[in-house]
Amino acid sequence: MNSTRVADIVKTGKLRVGVGIGAPPIAVKDAVTGELRGPAVELGRALAARIGVQPDFVEYPRPGAVIEGLRSNAWDVAFLAFDPSRTEVVDYAPAHFQSDFTCLVPAGSSLRKAADADQPGIRIATPRNDGSDLLLTRTLKRAQLIRTESQAEALEMVRTGRAEARAAPRPTLYPDLANLPGSRLLDDGFGPMSFAAMVPKGQAGWLAYVSDFIEEAKASGLV
């Protein structure tokens, strides 16, 4: 499939992949080696290989911060949770992973379900502009939303008692169970979520190319 953007990428010899760090379903960074790993990294490498160029990973401290890179045209493709508010500035390829948003709560918490968490006096920590922040901003009625600058900070808010729960996609929260002994996830979620590739808005040919790649990745078992 022809795409002016693909031709431009071939000329530069690199595919710029926006990567938000801290969520295992997207990408994490080894604190010792600095190595990036995760689905966004694997998909970015595979897409670059399909085009015949090298991947150039543009790192951000949290997934939601990737959107800020649009202001400076910093990346060509990124992989994030779908949220309708983002469609004002990006176009999405078909989803490649689906789950739900839920909360992690500490040992001894009385919270069991998502409805329990949306009550007066409950503070829910979540990274700023991440999918969980965007959804809860629209749907919370009673609880207080506390926005953090990283996934680690959100967990620390719960650890230190400054928040009663931490919200994120369910797969993002699983590793935190080991980092906060006695913690658990709510029995249900407060909304469905899906991860999808996205490109800056208004690039129909490039979006079609990325969408074809995602469908191939699903068919081949890459995702």
Helices and strands as residue ranges (DSSP letters): H 4-12, E 14-20, E 28-29, E 36-37, H 39-51, E 54-60, G 63-72, E 77-81, G 84-88, E 90-105, H 114-117, E 123-127, H 131-139, E 144-148, H 151-159, E 165-169, H 170-179, E 184-185, E 191-200, H 204-220
